[in-house]
Amino acid sequence: MTKISKIALLQQMLENAESSIRSAKQLLIELGGSKTDLTEKYKKSAADLSTSDSPEGKIVEGVFDGQSMIGPDKKSYPVPANYASKSKLVPGDILKLTIQDDGSFVYKQIGPTERKKIVGILTQEDGQYKVITQGKAYKVLLASVTYFRAEIGDKITLIVPELEESEWGAIENVLPKTDDESEDDDLTTF
């Protein structure tokens, strides 16, 4: 093994160790009940929103929690993953759901929460894609991963709520690999 390939292997080992530590920290946060706290926060925010009838159907406003919309009735309404990915929804966004007479659900984003962009690395744990960044693992939708044709190890620009904690983020884009990264990848292949 050449000196360059040993260095590349050591770099990969360090990155894997850092990823494991970040994942362990995230698991500790999840076990500490933060998910329940976030769900309760979204339910409280949604309680101030409205439900009404219109000629188009029943209209329900709610708060996006990363996968679903929580309505003022504290019910969870499924948001299609393709819509959430395409619209780059993040937890805390306000949505309007029109339940049409034929049973169709039509969503519209009516109140985006403040956002920030961060860069991280795409990983997968227990079948769930996550972006590891700033010592935290953010879940991302499979629909976003497939739409952007992202692969594990790719650098991802992630959109997250600016002012609050979140378990979820929205993929903004996949950053192209530089020539240096491509060479490193070639060195670590055995």
C-alpha positions in Angstrom: 0.0 0.0 0.0 1.5 3.4 -1.0 1.9 6.3 1.3 -0.9 8.2 -0.5 -3.4 5.3 -0.2 -2.6 4.9 3.5 -3.3 8.6 4.1 -6.6 8.3 2.2 -7.5 5.3 4.2 -6.7 7.1 7.5 -8.8 10.1 6.3 -11.7 7.7 5.6 -11.4 6.0 9.0 -11.4 9.4 10.7 -14.5 10.5 8.8 -16.3 7.2 9.7 -15.4 7.7 13.4 -16.7 11.3 13.3 -19.9 10.1 11.6 -20.4 7.5 14.3 -19.9 10.0 17.1 -22.4 12.4 15.5 -24.9 9.6 15.0 -24.5 8.6 18.7 -25.1 12.2 19.8 -28.2 12.4 17.6 -29.5 9.1 19.1 -29.0 10.5 22.6 -31.0 13.6 21.6 -33.8 11.4 20.2 -33.8 9.2 23.4 -34.1 12.4 25.5 -37.6 13.1 24.2 -36.9 16.0 21.9 -39.1 14.4 19.2 -42.1 14.5 21.5 -41.3 18.1 22.4 -41.2 19.1 18.7 -44.4 17.3 18.0 -46.1 19.1 20.9 -44.7 22.4 19.6 -46.2 21.8 16.1 -49.5 20.8 17.6 -49.6 24.0 19.7 -48.7 26.1 16.6 -51.4 24.3 14.5 -54.0 25.0 17.2 -54.1 28.7 16.2 -54.8 27.8 12.5 -58.2 27.4 10.9 -60.5 24.8 9.3 -63.3 25.9 7.0 -65.5 24.8 4.1 -65.4 26.3 0.7 -66.9 25.4 -2.7 -63.6 23.5 -3.5 -64.0 21.3 -0.4 -62.9 21.3 3.2 -59.8 23.6 3.9 -57.5 22.7 6.7 -54.4 24.8 7.6 -51.6 23.1 9.4 -47.9 22.9 10.3 -45.4 20.6 8.4 -43.4 18.4 10.8 -41.0 16.9 8.2 -43.3 14.2 6.8 -46.9 15.2 7.6 -49.1 18.2 8.3 -50.5 18.6 11.8 -53.8 20.3 11.7 -55.6 22.4 14.3 -57.6 19.2 15.2 -54.2 17.7 16.2 -54.7 15.1 13.4 -51.8 14.2 11.1 -52.4 14.6 7.4 -50.1 12.8 5.0 -48.0 15.1 2.7 -46.8 13.4 -0.5 -43.1 13.0 -0.4 -42.7 14.2 -3.9 -44.5 17.5 -3.1 -42.5 18.0 0.1 -39.3 17.4 -1.8 -40.2 19.5 -4.8 -41.4 22.4 -2.6 -38.4 22.0 -0.3 -40.6 22.0 2.8 -39.0 22.2 6.2 -40.5 21.7 9.6 -42.5 24.7 10.8 -43.8 25.6 7.3 -47.5 26.4 7.2 -49.6 24.5 4.7 -53.1 24.8 3.4 -54.8 21.5 2.6 -57.9 21.4 0.4 -59.8 18.1 0.8 -61.9 18.0 -2.4 -65.3 16.4 -2.7 -63.8 13.4 -4.5 -61.4 12.8 -1.6 -58.3 14.3 -3.3 -55.8 16.2 -1.1 -54.3 19.4 -2.6 -51.6 21.1 -0.6 -50.2 24.6 -0.9 -47.5 26.2 1.1 -48.9 29.4 2.6 -46.3 30.4 5.3 -42.7 29.3 4.9 -40.7 29.4 8.1 -37.3 31.2 8.2 -34.6 29.0 6.8 -30.9 28.6 6.7 -28.6 26.5 4.5 -25.9 24.3 5.7 -23.7 21.7 4.1 -23.3 18.1 5.2 -22.6 14.5 4.1 -25.3 12.1 3.1 -25.5 8.9 5.1 -27.9 6.1 5.7 -28.8 4.4 9.0 -31.4 1.7 9.5 -33.0 2.5 6.1 -33.3 6.2 6.8 -31.3 8.8 4.8 -29.7 11.5 6.9 -27.4 14.4 6.3 -24.7 14.8 9.0 -23.6 18.4 9.6 -22.6 20.5 12.5 -22.6 17.6 14.9 -26.2 16.6 14.1 -28.0 14.2 11.8 -31.0 15.6 9.9 -33.4 13.1 8.3 -34.2 13.7 4.6 -36.9 12.3 2.4 -36.1 9.3 0.1 -37.9 11.2 -2.7 -35.3 14.0 -2.4 -32.4 11.6 -2.4 -33.7 9.9 -5.6 -34.7 13.1 -7.3 -31.2 14.5 -6.9 -29.6 11.1 -7.6 -27.6 11.6 -4.4 -25.3 8.9 -3.2 -24.0 8.1 0.3 -21.0 10.2 0.9 -22.1 13.1 -1.3 -21.9 16.7 0.0 -25.4 18.0 0.3 -26.7 21.6 0.7 -29.5 21.2 3.3 -32.3 23.7 4.2 -33.3 23.6 7.8 -35.4 25.9 10.1 -33.3 28.9 11.1 -34.7 29.6 14.6 -35.6 26.2 15.9 -34.4 22.6 16.4 -35.5 20.1 13.8 -35.1 16.4 13.1 -35.7 17.0 9.3 -34.2 19.0 6.6 -34.8 19.5 2.8 -32.2 18.8 0.2 -31.4 22.0 -1.8 -28.8 20.4 -4.0 -26.0 17.9 -4.3 -22.6 19.6 -4.5 -20.4 18.4 -7.4 -17.3 16.5 -6.4 -14.0 18.3 -7.0 -11.1 16.7 -8.8 -9.4 16.1 -5.4 -12.4 14.2 -4.0 -12.6 12.0 -7.2 -8.9 11.1 -6.8 -9.3 10.3 -3.1 -12.2 8.0 -4.0 -10.0 6.2 -6.5 -7.3 5.7 -3.9 -9.6 4.1 -1.3 -10.9 1.5 -3.7 -9.4 -1.9 -3.0 
